[in-house]
């Protein structure tokens, strides 16, 4: 259990590395979307509040993570469940605040049982992703593109399955954007 909760575990580090690599582009595309979640808007608005590079990068990674479901036409609310709300998915993260970004406690739940807790959004997300592997669960259909994107792009875990077209399209856009930023 402690490895699942460790914010410096290899999976958590890999997730942060992947988010940092694509943060600027994910945020840009998330902002360009006509309809994005309030959670994403709040996360983006807070980036400028941080002056230190480490805090700013952390804020950018959080905003980038919150952009992913919307960019793939999936609902962030199916991952992070606010107080008093029931989840449609058997594996989800219960927050202690309406806005994910304001939450100070994250509880990973599976079928109503508490699996692990975290006080950090990014480590909670890493726990959520790892729970599908640990418990050998299939990705829920309403979050499969988000989970496949995290697996294949951010974590660079290839499974031999073909990449669904919406994810492939987003990957191409991200790579084009990242290449143009290097020029």
C-alpha positions in Angstrom: 0.0 0.0 0.0 2.8 2.5 0.8 4.3 2.1 -2.7 0.8 3.0 -4.2 0.7 6.1 -2.0 4.3 7.3 -2.5 4.3 10.5 -4.5 7.9 9.8 -5.6 7.2 6.3 -6.8 8.4 5.5 -10.4 4.9 5.8 -11.9 4.3 9.1 -10.3 7.7 10.4 -11.5 6.9 9.1 -15.0 3.5 10.8 -15.0 5.0 14.1 -14.0 7.7 13.8 -16.6 5.2 13.1 -19.3 2.9 15.9 -18.1 5.7 18.4 -18.0 6.8 17.5 -21.6 3.3 18.2 -22.9 2.0 20.7 -20.4 2.3 23.8 -22.6 0.6 22.2 -25.5 -2.1 20.5 -23.5 -2.9 23.8 -21.8 -2.9 25.7 -25.1 -5.3 23.2 -26.7 -7.5 23.1 -23.6 -7.8 26.8 -23.6 -8.7 26.7 -27.3 -11.6 24.4 -26.7 -14.9 26.2 -26.7 -16.2 24.2 -23.8 -13.8 23.1 -21.1 -14.4 22.4 -17.4 -14.4 25.0 -14.6 -11.8 22.8 -13.0 -9.4 23.3 -15.9 -10.1 27.1 -16.0 -9.3 27.4 -12.3 -6.1 25.4 -12.6 -4.9 27.5 -15.5 -5.8 30.8 -13.8 -3.6 29.8 -10.8 -0.4 29.1 -12.8 0.5 32.8 -12.9 0.2 32.9 -9.1 3.4 31.0 -8.7 6.8 32.7 -9.1 9.1 29.8 -8.4 9.9 27.4 -11.2 9.0 24.3 -9.3 5.6 25.5 -8.1 4.8 26.9 -11.5 5.7 23.6 -13.2 3.6 21.7 -10.6 0.6 24.0 -11.4 1.1 23.5 -15.1 1.2 19.7 -14.7 -2.1 19.8 -12.8 -3.7 22.0 -15.4 -2.4 19.7 -18.2 -3.8 16.7 -16.4 -7.2 18.3 -16.0 -7.3 19.2 -19.8 -6.9 15.6 -21.0 -10.4 14.2 -20.6 -12.0 17.3 -22.3 -9.6 17.2 -25.2 -10.7 13.6 -25.8 -14.4 14.3 -25.3 -14.6 12.6 -21.9 -15.7 13.9 -18.6 -13.3 14.9 -15.8 -16.1 14.3 -13.3 -15.9 10.6 -14.1 -12.4 10.6 -12.6 -12.6 13.1 -9.8 -15.8 13.0 -7.7 -16.7 16.0 -5.5 -18.3 15.7 -2.1 -21.8 14.4 -2.1 -21.6 13.1 -5.6 -21.9 9.5 -6.7 -19.5 8.1 -9.2 -20.5 6.3 -12.4 -17.2 4.4 -12.4 -16.2 1.7 -10.0 -12.6 3.2 -9.7 -12.5 6.9 -9.0 -10.9 9.6 -6.9 -13.1 11.3 -4.2 -12.1 14.8 -3.5 -12.8 16.9 -0.4 -13.6 20.1 -2.4 -15.9 21.1 -5.3 -12.9 22.2 -7.3 -10.3 19.5 -7.7 -7.5 22.1 -7.6 -8.7 23.2 -4.1 -8.8 19.7 -2.7 -6.4 18.8 0.0 -7.3 15.2 0.2 -7.8 12.6 -2.5 -9.3 9.1 -1.8 -8.9 6.4 -4.4 -12.0 4.2 -4.2 -12.9 1.0 -6.0 -16.4 -0.4 -5.7 -17.0 1.8 -2.6 -13.9 0.7 -0.8 -11.0 3.0 0.1 -7.9 1.8 -1.6 -5.4 4.6 -0.9 -5.3 8.3 0.0 -3.1 11.2 -1.1 -2.7 14.9 -0.4 -1.4 15.6 -3.9 -3.4 15.7 -7.1 -0.7 14.3 -9.3 0.1 11.3 -7.0 -3.6 10.6 -6.7 -3.8 10.5 -10.5 -0.9 8.1 -10.6 -2.6 5.9 -8.0 -5.8 5.9 -10.1 -3.9 4.8 -13.2 -1.9 2.2 -11.4 -5.1 0.7 -9.8 -6.2 -0.6 -13.2 -3.0 -2.6 -13.5 -2.8 -3.7 -9.8 -6.4 -5.0 -9.9 -6.3 -6.1 -13.5 -9.3 -4.0 -14.4 -10.4 -3.0 -17.9 -10.6 0.7 -18.6 -14.1 2.0 -18.3 -15.5 3.0 -21.7 -16.3 6.5 -20.7 -12.6 7.2 -19.7 -10.8 4.7 -22.0 -9.3 7.4 -24.2 -8.0 9.4 -21.2 -6.5 6.3 -19.7 -5.0 5.1 -23.0 -3.5 8.6 -23.6 -2.0 8.6 -20.1 -0.6 5.1 -20.6 0.8 5.4 -24.1 1.8 9.1 -24.2 2.6 10.3 -20.7 3.9 7.0 -19.2 5.2 5.6 -22.5 3.8 2.2 -21.7 3.1 0.4 -25.0 0.8 -2.6 -25.0 0.8 -3.6 -28.7 -2.8 -2.5 -29.1 -3.6 0.1 -31.8 -4.1 3.7 -30.7 -7.7 4.9 -31.1 -8.0 7.7 -33.7 -8.9 10.6 -31.4 -5.8 9.8 -29.3 -3.6 9.5 -32.4 -4.9 12.9 -33.6 -4.2 14.5 -30.3 -0.7 13.0 -30.2 0.1 14.4 -33.6 -1.2 17.9 -32.7 0.9 17.8 -29.5 4.1 16.7 -31.4 3.6 19.3 -34.1 3.1 22.0 -31.4 6.1 20.8 -29.4 8.3 20.8 -32.5 7.2 24.3 -33.5 8.1 25.5 -29.9 11.6 24.2 -30.4 12.2 26.4 -33.4 
